[in-house]
Amino acid sequence: MVAGYDLRMNLSYFIGKKYEKKVMDKINEVSEKYPAFNVRLFCSEDDNLTSKLKDFVKRYDGKVNFDIRIAGSSYQQRNDVAWYQIFSRPDHKKFREELPFSGRYFWTLREIDEENLLRAINHFESILLHISEPKVMKKQKRNDDI
């Protein structure tokens, strides 16, 4: 079980786009394999998503295996930074200026499209796989009995 590993990205990257369902299905697929992580979505007032938010919540509330948190601001407190974040280049630059010493994982999108978003989610899944698999303990080689 992987608890405390939140995924965060800008809701405007996929809400209302033709690939919205694919992105949410992929996140849901990951959450079935690795339960107990949250998805933090954010948007700014400049994105003008208020009319789409209500429909989005209706489509996915209670129908996915993960908790969704939606924030109306891209700003985060230093101690509230998500573990894995998917950013566009401008969002990443802004984040690094606000919280320059955050030691979390980032995926910076070259372009905001279906392929890049799914690739970023696959990377998140590969990291979860790595940290959740059992660790192999190698027996230490000793030459004490010579």
C-alpha positions in Angstrom: 0.0 0.0 0.0 1.3 3.4 -0.9 -0.2 6.1 1.3 0.7 9.8 1.1 1.7 9.8 -2.5 -0.4 12.5 -4.0 -0.7 13.3 -7.7 -1.2 17.0 -8.6 -1.9 18.7 -11.9 -3.7 21.6 -13.4 -7.3 20.7 -14.2 -7.3 23.0 -17.3 -4.9 20.5 -19.0 -7.7 18.1 -19.6 -11.1 19.2 -18.4 -13.6 19.4 -21.2 -11.2 18.0 -23.8 -11.8 14.9 -25.8 -9.2 13.0 -23.8 -10.6 13.9 -20.3 -12.1 10.5 -19.8 -8.9 8.7 -20.9 -6.9 10.7 -18.4 -9.3 10.1 -15.5 -9.6 6.4 -16.5 -5.8 6.0 -16.4 -5.6 7.7 -13.0 -8.4 5.4 -11.8 -6.5 2.3 -13.2 -3.4 3.3 -11.2 -5.5 3.9 -8.1 -6.9 0.3 -8.3 -3.3 -1.1 -8.3 -2.0 1.3 -5.7 -4.9 2.5 -3.4 -4.7 5.3 -0.9 -3.4 8.2 -3.0 -5.2 11.4 -3.6 -5.4 13.5 -6.8 -5.1 17.2 -6.2 -6.3 19.3 -9.1 -5.9 23.0 -9.3 -7.0 25.8 -11.6 -6.7 29.5 -11.5 -9.4 32.1 -12.0 -7.8 32.9 -15.4 -8.7 29.4 -16.7 -12.5 30.2 -16.6 -13.4 26.7 -15.5 -16.2 27.4 -13.1 -18.9 26.4 -15.6 -17.2 23.1 -16.3 -16.4 22.2 -12.7 -19.9 21.3 -11.7 -20.2 18.9 -14.6 -16.8 17.5 -13.9 -17.7 16.7 -10.3 -20.9 15.1 -11.4 -19.1 12.8 -13.8 -16.5 11.6 -11.4 -17.7 12.0 -7.8 -18.0 8.6 -6.3 -17.2 6.9 -9.6 -13.4 6.7 -9.1 -11.3 4.9 -6.6 -9.4 7.9 -5.4 -10.1 11.1 -3.6 -10.2 14.3 -5.7 -9.3 17.7 -4.2 -9.9 20.7 -6.4 -8.2 24.0 -5.4 -9.1 27.3 -7.0 -5.5 28.5 -6.8 -2.2 27.2 -8.0 -0.5 28.5 -4.8 0.5 25.9 -2.3 1.9 26.1 1.2 5.4 24.7 1.6 4.2 21.7 3.8 1.3 21.0 1.5 3.2 20.2 -1.6 2.0 17.0 -3.4 4.5 14.2 -3.9 4.3 14.0 -7.7 3.3 16.9 -9.8 2.6 17.2 -13.5 3.2 20.7 -14.9 3.4 22.6 -18.1 6.6 24.6 -18.5 5.1 27.9 -17.4 3.4 26.3 -14.4 6.7 24.5 -13.4 8.6 27.8 -13.6 6.1 29.6 -11.5 6.1 26.7 -8.9 10.0 26.7 -8.7 10.0 30.4 -8.1 7.4 30.1 -5.2 8.9 26.9 -3.7 12.5 26.6 -4.9 13.6 23.9 -2.5 10.8 21.4 -2.9 12.3 17.9 -3.2 9.3 16.3 -4.9 8.9 14.5 -8.2 8.0 16.6 -11.3 7.0 15.8 -14.8 7.2 18.8 -17.1 5.0 18.6 -20.1 6.5 19.8 -23.4 3.0 20.2 -24.8 -0.3 19.8 -23.1 -1.9 16.9 -25.0 -3.3 13.4 -24.4 -0.1 11.6 -25.1 2.1 13.7 -22.8 -0.5 13.5 -20.0 -0.8 9.8 -20.2 3.0 9.4 -20.4 3.3 11.5 -17.2 0.7 9.3 -15.4 2.6 6.2 -16.5 5.7 7.6 -15.0 3.9 8.2 -11.7 2.7 4.6 -11.8 6.3 3.3 -12.5 7.6 5.2 -9.4 4.7 3.8 -7.3 5.7 0.3 -8.6 9.3 0.9 -7.6 8.6 2.0 -4.1 6.0 -0.6 -3.4 7.8 -3.7 -4.6 9.6 -5.8 -1.9 13.2 -4.9 -1.4 15.8 -7.6 -2.0 18.2 -7.7 0.9 21.6 -9.0 -0.2 23.6 -10.9 2.3 26.7 -9.1 3.1 29.9 -10.8 2.0 32.3 -11.3 4.8 35.8 -12.7 4.9 36.0 -12.8 8.7 36.5 -16.6 8.9 39.7 -16.7 7.0 
